[in-house]
Amino acid sequence: MYEYDEECLRTFLKMQSQLFDEPVAETLEEAEAFLEDCMAVVVESIEEVREYFEESGADVEGMSNEELEEASEVFPLPNGQYLIVEG
């Protein structure tokens, strides 16, 4: 099980509308439970975001790093990492 730090949870709470039409969590605890349930991952760089999508079978070959960052499943974190949530 992955440990999500408070910064990650707060970012997800604030930005969850980019992926979901309605809020899926309202508290840090709910956010953590939701991220655990959908097996969200945190990666260190945009290159690792690309690797994650390639390994999961997504066609990201023609996408720029900027386009990857703007994908609804990708949440850039203030510390430079990325949260990937497949809803």
Helices and strands as residue ranges (DSSP letters): H 6-15, G 16-18, H 28-37, E 41-43, H 46-55, H 65-69, E 74-76, E 82-84
